């Protein structure tokens, strides 16, 4: 799932305000050694935190339906994880870096929710939208200053990007065929006689009985209406 989110972000950052700019997108840790090796403008998207969004955790099972809206499989709900990225721009001048960060904002701000048809791989098959937050209030336990200190670099202007993605880590189970016959009731005598022929209730019979009751109720209501 994480590599698919990386793929999604790389595609997003190559569109919008950055389309046709030829800016490289890197997911490496922006350490001093990495900064010394680069020789072209780069947008660095460093994944620094992964944790479950427990507020989205669900219990039970989810039905998987086919094109006829028939339940064919069941699966457990996915677990949602917050992937936090540190987005920085690397060029020769601070002004150019600021322009790149502005372009990143202009590209990502309109994409607060990504629909399933824009997601890659297993994320698309789940049919769930993925929320995306950029430059929001930082909620992770580690501050940006601590992150830069751990990387061994100097503090740079950065954007905090959070993608909350489902993790499809649970198997699916085949569901039984749809019910087409109703229940059958058989009653046997107290003296051990074999049960008489049972009486079955089938879906179409139940539907007709319900319609008949509704018609009788509507008719009686009209007859008792003083108007």
C-alpha positions as a Markdown table, in Angstrom:
| # | Residue | x | y | z |
|---|---|---|---|---|
| 1 | Unk | 0.0 | 0.0 | 0.0 |
| 2 | Unk | 2.8 | 2.5 | 0.9 |
| 3 | Unk | 4.5 | 2.1 | -2.5 |
| 4 | Unk | 1.2 | 2.7 | -4.2 |
| 5 | Unk | 0.7 | 6.0 | -2.3 |
| 6 | Unk | 4.2 | 7.0 | -3.4 |
| 7 | Unk | 3.3 | 6.2 | -7.0 |
| 8 | Unk | 0.1 | 8.3 | -6.6 |
| 9 | Unk | 1.9 | 11.3 | -5.1 |
| 10 | Unk | 4.6 | 11.2 | -7.9 |
| 11 | Unk | 1.8 | 11.3 | -10.4 |
| 12 | Unk | 0.0 | 14.2 | -8.7 |
| 13 | Unk | 3.2 | 16.3 | -8.3 |
| 14 | Unk | 3.9 | 15.9 | -12.0 |
| 15 | Unk | 0.5 | 17.5 | -12.9 |
| 16 | Unk | -1.2 | 20.8 | -12.2 |
| 17 | Unk | 1.2 | 23.8 | -11.7 |
| 18 | Unk | 4.2 | 21.5 | -12.2 |
| 19 | Unk | 3.1 | 19.9 | -15.5 |
| 20 | Unk | 5.8 | 20.0 | -18.1 |
| 21 | Unk | 8.4 | 21.4 | -15.7 |
| 22 | Unk | 10.5 | 18.3 | -15.6 |
| 23 | Unk | 11.1 | 18.5 | -11.9 |
| 24 | Unk | 12.3 | 15.3 | -10.3 |
| 25 | Unk | 10.4 | 13.8 | -7.4 |
| 26 | Unk | 12.6 | 12.0 | -4.8 |
| 27 | Unk | 11.5 | 9.9 | -1.8 |
| 28 | Unk | 15.0 | 9.5 | -0.3 |
| 29 | Unk | 15.8 | 10.9 | 3.1 |
| 30 | Unk | 17.1 | 14.5 | 2.6 |
| 31 | Unk | 20.4 | 14.1 | 4.4 |
| 32 | Unk | 23.5 | 16.1 | 3.9 |
| 33 | Unk | 25.0 | 13.4 | 1.7 |
| 34 | Unk | 21.9 | 13.3 | -0.5 |
| 35 | Unk | 21.8 | 17.1 | -0.8 |
| 36 | Unk | 25.5 | 17.1 | -1.9 |
| 37 | Unk | 24.8 | 14.5 | -4.7 |
| 38 | Unk | 21.9 | 16.3 | -6.4 |
| 39 | Unk | 22.6 | 18.3 | -9.5 |
| 40 | Unk | 19.1 | 19.4 | -10.6 |
| 41 | Unk | 16.0 | 20.9 | -9.1 |
| 42 | Unk | 14.2 | 18.3 | -6.9 |
| 43 | Unk | 11.0 | 18.0 | -4.9 |
| 44 | Unk | 11.8 | 15.7 | -2.0 |
| 45 | Unk | 8.8 | 13.8 | -0.5 |
| 46 | Unk | 10.2 | 12.1 | 2.6 |
| 47 | Unk | 8.0 | 9.6 | 4.4 |
| 48 | Unk | 8.8 | 10.2 | 8.1 |
| 49 | Unk | 5.8 | 8.8 | 10.0 |
| 50 | Unk | 3.4 | 5.9 | 9.7 |
| 51 | Unk | 0.6 | 5.2 | 12.2 |
| 52 | Unk | -2.9 | 3.9 | 12.2 |
| 53 | Unk | -5.9 | 6.2 | 12.3 |
| 54 | Unk | -7.8 | 4.4 | 15.0 |
| 55 | Unk | -10.8 | 6.7 | 14.7 |
| 56 | Unk | -11.5 | 5.0 | 11.3 |
| 57 | Unk | -11.2 | 1.4 | 12.6 |
| 58 | Unk | -14.3 | -0.7 | 12.0 |
| 59 | Unk | -15.5 | -4.1 | 13.1 |
| 60 | Unk | -17.5 | -6.8 | 11.4 |
| 61 | Unk | -17.5 | -7.6 | 7.7 |
| 62 | Unk | -18.0 | -5.8 | 4.4 |
| 63 | Unk | -20.0 | -7.3 | 1.6 |
| 64 | Unk | -18.5 | -7.5 | -1.9 |
| 65 | Unk | -21.1 | -7.3 | -4.6 |
| 66 | Unk | -21.0 | -8.2 | -8.3 |
| 67 | Unk | -22.5 | -6.3 | -11.2 |
| 68 | Unk | -26.0 | -7.7 | -10.4 |
| 69 | Unk | -25.7 | -6.3 | -6.8 |
| 70 | Unk | -25.5 | -9.9 | -5.4 |
| 71 | Unk | -23.2 | -10.5 | -2.5 |
| 72 | Unk | -20.5 | -12.9 | -3.7 |
| 73 | Unk | -17.8 | -12.4 | -1.0 |
| 74 | Unk | -17.2 | -10.9 | 2.4 |
| 75 | Unk | -14.2 | -9.4 | 3.9 |
| 76 | Unk | -13.1 | -7.6 | 7.0 |
| 77 | Unk | -12.9 | -3.7 | 6.8 |
| 78 | Unk | -9.5 | -2.3 | 5.9 |
| 79 | Unk | -7.4 | -0.6 | 8.5 |
| 80 | Unk | -6.6 | 3.1 | 7.7 |
| 81 | Unk | -3.1 | 4.5 | 8.1 |
| 82 | Unk | -1.8 | 8.1 | 8.2 |
| 83 | Unk | 1.3 | 8.4 | 6.0 |
| 84 | Unk | 3.1 | 11.7 | 6.8 |
| 85 | Unk | 5.5 | 13.2 | 4.3 |
| 86 | Unk | 8.0 | 16.0 | 4.6 |
| 87 | Unk | 7.9 | 17.9 | 1.3 |
| 88 | Unk | 10.8 | 20.2 | 0.5 |
| 89 | Unk | 12.2 | 21.9 | -2.6 |
| 90 | Unk | 15.9 | 21.8 | -3.5 |
| 91 | Unk | 17.3 | 24.3 | -6.0 |
| 92 | Unk | 20.2 | 26.7 | -6.1 |
| 93 | Unk | 18.4 | 29.7 | -4.7 |
| 94 | Unk | 15.8 | 30.1 | -1.9 |
| 95 | Unk | 13.5 | 32.1 | -4.2 |
| 96 | Unk | 13.3 | 29.2 | -6.7 |
| 97 | Unk | 12.6 | 26.8 | -3.8 |
| 98 | Unk | 9.7 | 29.0 | -2.6 |
| 99 | Unk | 8.3 | 29.0 | -6.2 |
| 100 | Unk | 8.4 | 25.2 | -6.2 |
| 101 | Unk | 6.7 | 25.0 | -2.9 |
| 102 | Unk | 4.0 | 27.4 | -4.1 |
| 103 | Unk | 3.5 | 25.2 | -7.1 |
| 104 | Unk | 3.2 | 22.1 | -4.9 |
| 105 | Unk | 0.5 | 23.9 | -2.9 |
| 106 | Unk | -1.4 | 25.0 | -6.0 |
| 107 | Unk | -1.3 | 21.4 | -7.2 |
| 108 | Unk | -2.3 | 19.6 | -4.0 |
| 109 | Unk | -4.8 | 21.9 | -2.3 |
| 110 | Unk | -7.6 | 21.2 | -4.8 |
| 111 | Unk | -7.2 | 17.5 | -4.3 |
| 112 | Unk | -8.5 | 17.0 | -0.8 |
| 113 | Unk | -10.2 | 13.7 | -1.6 |
| 114 | Unk | -8.9 | 11.3 | -4.3 |
| 115 | Unk | -11.6 | 9.1 | -5.9 |
| 116 | Unk | -11.0 | 5.4 | -6.4 |
| 117 | Unk | -10.6 | 5.6 | -10.2 |
| 118 | Unk | -7.5 | 7.8 | -9.7 |
| 119 | Unk | -5.8 | 5.4 | -7.3 |
| 120 | Unk | -3.3 | 2.7 | -8.3 |
| 121 | Unk | -3.3 | -1.1 | -7.7 |
| 122 | Unk | -5.0 | -2.5 | -4.7 |
| 123 | Unk | -6.2 | 0.9 | -3.5 |
| 124 | Unk | -8.5 | 1.2 | -6.5 |
| 125 | Unk | -10.0 | -2.3 | -6.1 |
| 126 | Unk | -11.2 | -1.3 | -2.6 |
| 127 | Unk | -13.5 | 1.4 | -4.1 |
| 128 | Unk | -12.7 | 3.8 | -1.3 |
| 129 | Unk | -11.7 | 7.5 | -1.6 |
| 130 | Unk | -8.4 | 8.6 | 0.0 |
| 131 | Unk | -8.2 | 12.0 | 1.9 |
| 132 | Unk | -5.2 | 14.2 | 1.5 |
| 133 | Unk | -4.1 | 17.1 | 3.7 |
| 134 | Unk | -1.3 | 19.5 | 2.9 |
| 135 | Unk | 0.2 | 22.2 | 5.2 |
| 136 | Unk | -2.3 | 21.4 | 8.0 |
| 137 | Unk | -1.7 | 21.5 | 11.7 |
| 138 | Unk | 1.0 | 18.9 | 12.6 |
| 139 | Unk | -0.5 | 16.2 | 14.8 |
| 140 | Unk | 2.4 | 13.7 | 14.9 |
| 141 | Unk | 4.4 | 13.4 | 18.1 |
| 142 | Unk | 7.7 | 14.3 | 16.4 |
| 143 | Unk | 8.3 | 18.0 | 15.6 |
| 144 | Unk | 9.8 | 19.1 | 12.3 |
| 145 | Unk | 12.9 | 20.4 | 14.2 |
| 146 | Unk | 13.4 | 16.9 | 15.6 |
| 147 | Unk | 13.1 | 15.4 | 12.2 |
| 148 | Unk | 15.7 | 17.7 | 10.7 |
| 149 | Unk | 18.0 | 17.0 | 13.6 |
| 150 | Unk | 17.7 | 13.3 | 13.1 |
| 151 | Unk | 18.5 | 13.7 | 9.4 |
| 152 | Unk | 21.6 | 15.7 | 10.2 |
| 153 | Unk | 20.6 | 18.7 | 8.1 |
| 154 | Unk | 19.6 | 22.3 | 8.5 |
| 155 | Unk | 16.0 | 23.3 | 8.9 |
| 156 | Unk | 14.4 | 24.2 | 5.6 |
| 157 | Unk | 10.9 | 25.5 | 4.6 |
| 158 | Unk | 8.7 | 22.5 | 4.2 |
| 159 | Unk | 5.1 | 21.3 | 3.7 |
| 160 | Unk | 3.6 | 18.6 | 5.9 |
| 161 | Unk | 1.6 | 16.2 | 3.6 |
| 162 | Unk | -0.6 | 13.6 | 5.2 |
| 163 | Unk | -2.3 | 10.8 | 3.1 |
| 164 | Unk | -4.8 | 8.6 | 5.0 |
| 165 | Unk | -4.9 | 5.3 | 3.0 |
| 166 | Unk | -6.7 | 2.0 | 3.6 |
| 167 | Unk | -4.5 | -1.1 | 4.0 |
| 168 | Unk | -6.2 | -4.2 | 2.4 |
| 169 | Unk | -4.4 | -6.8 | 4.4 |
| 170 | Unk | -7.3 | -9.2 | 5.1 |
| 171 | Unk | -8.4 | -12.1 | 2.9 |
| 172 | Unk | -11.9 | -12.4 | 1.4 |
| 173 | Unk | -14.3 | -15.2 | 2.1 |
| 174 | Unk | -16.8 | -16.7 | -0.4 |
| 175 | Unk | -20.4 | -16.0 | 0.5 |
| 176 | Unk | -23.2 | -18.5 | 0.0 |
| 177 | Unk | -25.7 | -18.2 | -2.9 |
| 178 | Unk | -28.7 | -15.9 | -2.5 |
| 179 | Unk | -31.7 | -17.3 | -0.8 |
| 180 | Unk | -34.5 | -18.2 | -3.2 |
| 181 | Unk | -36.7 | -20.4 | -1.0 |
| 182 | Unk | -38.5 | -19.4 | 2.2 |
| 183 | Unk | -38.7 | -21.4 | 5.4 |
| 184 | Unk | -40.8 | -24.6 | 5.7 |
| 185 | Unk | -42.7 | -25.3 | 8.9 |
| 186 | Unk | -43.7 | -28.9 | 9.8 |
| 187 | Unk | -45.7 | -29.9 | 12.9 |
| 188 | Unk | -45.8 | -33.5 | 14.3 |
| 189 | Unk | -48.4 | -34.9 | 16.6 |
| 190 | Unk | -47.9 | -35.6 | 20.3 |
| 191 | Unk | -48.4 | -39.3 | 19.9 |
| 192 | Unk | -45.4 | -39.7 | 17.6 |
| 193 | Unk | -47.2 | -39.4 | 14.3 |
| 194 | Unk | -45.0 | -38.4 | 11.4 |
| 195 | Unk | -45.2 | -34.7 | 10.6 |
| 196 | Unk | -47.7 | -33.5 | 8.2 |
| 197 | Unk | -46.8 | -31.8 | 4.9 |
| 198 | Unk | -45.0 | -28.6 | 5.7 |
| 199 | Unk | -46.1 | -25.2 | 4.6 |
| 200 | Unk | -43.4 | -23.1 | 2.8 |
| 201 | Unk | -43.2 | -19.4 | 2.5 |
| 202 | Unk | -41.5 | -18.3 | -0.6 |
| 203 | Unk | -40.4 | -14.7 | -1.3 |
| 204 | Unk | -43.0 | -14.1 | -4.0 |
| 205 | Unk | -45.8 | -15.4 | -1.7 |
| 206 | Unk | -44.6 | -13.2 | 1.1 |
| 207 | Unk | -44.5 | -10.2 | -1.3 |
| 208 | Unk | -48.1 | -10.9 | -2.5 |
| 209 | Unk | -49.4 | -11.2 | 1.1 |
| 210 | Unk | -47.7 | -8.0 | 2.1 |
| 211 | Unk | -49.3 | -6.2 | -0.9 |
| 212 | Unk | -52.7 | -7.6 | -0.1 |
| 213 | Unk | -52.4 | -6.4 | 3.5 |
| 214 | Unk | -51.4 | -2.9 | 2.3 |
| 215 | Unk | -54.3 | -2.8 | -0.1 |
| 216 | Unk | -56.8 | -3.8 | 2.6 |
| 217 | Unk | -55.4 | -1.2 | 5.0 |
| 218 | Unk | -55.5 | 1.6 | 2.4 |
| 219 | Unk | -59.1 | 0.6 | 1.5 |
| 220 | Unk | -60.3 | 0.6 | 5.1 |
| 221 | Unk | -58.6 | 4.0 | 5.7 |
| 222 | Unk | -60.5 | 5.5 | 2.7 |
| 223 | Unk | -63.8 | 4.1 | 4.0 |
| 224 | Unk | -63.4 | 5.5 | 7.5 |
| 225 | Unk | -62.3 | 8.9 | 6.2 |
| 226 | Unk | -65.0 | 11.4 | 7.2 |
| 227 | Unk | -64.1 | 13.6 | 4.3 |
